[in-house]
Amino acid sequence: MIDITKVCLTFVTALVIPVHGVVLSQSQSSNAVEIKLPAAPGVVGPGIISTPAEEFRGTVSPDNRTIMYVVTDHLFQHMTLVQAERNGDGWATPAVVSFSGTWRDGDPAFAPDGRTIYFISNRPLPGDAANTARRDFNIWYAHRKADGSWTDPVAIDRSINTEQSEMSPSVTSSGTLYFSRGDRIMRAERKGEGYSEPSIVELAAKGAGDPYISADERVLVLDADGVTPGDADLFISCRSSTGWTRPRRFADPVNSTAEEGDPSISPDGRTLYFFSRRLISGGSHAPRPPRKQRATYAEVEREAISNIYNGSRNLYSVSLSGFSCGP
């Protein structure tokens, strides 16, 4: 989560319990449960997708051929949606999405069928003055054509878009919409061409935001106040007949001593995507060792613009293999 107030949660002596191939670690001081995945996260497209700039909120199409995400400067003044196509086992050079590049656009999310993309923007809503940026963000969507190009975006109706900022949209296979508004996570069911009155998703997690719902509406990933003061962590909650379970934190190395946020789940439910500000792929803030010899200015400049582990946000992915919400 970006620019939230965070507090420190202390986790001490752990009791380890194996469940569905995933280790749940029970903290005796906070009574919180952590999920340890069998695999470690990896950087998505180092040097191509993940660069020295800020990248966040990655979403992957159901065929796993397209990734769309946000690229911005460090002050988030020029938020732009870009997409890249698969190139063998890697990714081709990204390009700015056809409907982005003018306004501040963010938080893309593929619909489970892959034919629609949802995102947020400060572009004017219908009825606003032309070419006038709004002070809030609203939810928009665009449809993908048969040739892979996108239609012009359309704003979701005013039952959802308000004078507050609506952020982090994602939808289920039935069209139910999840998003955040202020410090609340919201849910609205599809109703004809519009949506029902949004309701609040009650979660016992301080600072919870940036939700992403699975296609079957059984799994909700989010970020919330983390263990390290000032840095958010990633959490997951399961839906049961009585509501949403208390969000459980992903154990290291999915989370790190740096900030993680803006999670998303691949349409097949097998992969978690998120951003991290960890300085090295191992996830620590370890100081850089001294150079072997005194650097020239050209070397200093090259290091500054080529090192993706510079504290900016990079995209990561990790397999959810072994995780289950149960029957």
Secondary structure, 3 states (H helix, E strand, C coil): CCCCCCCCCCCCCEEEEEECCEEEEEECCCCCEEEECCCCCEECCECCCECCCEEEEEEECCCCCEEEEEEECCCCCCCEEEEEEEECCEECCCEECCCCCCCCEEEEEECCCCCEEEEEECCCCCCCCCCCCCCCCEEEEEEECCCCCECCCEECCCCCCCCCCEEEEEECCCCCEEEEECCEEEEECEECCEECCCEECCCCCCCCEEEEECCCCCEEEEEEECCCCCCEEEEEEEEECCEECCCEEECCCCCCCCCEEEEEECCCCCEEEEEECCCCCCCCCCCCCCCCCCCCHHHHHHHHHHCCCCCCCEEEEEECCCCCCCC
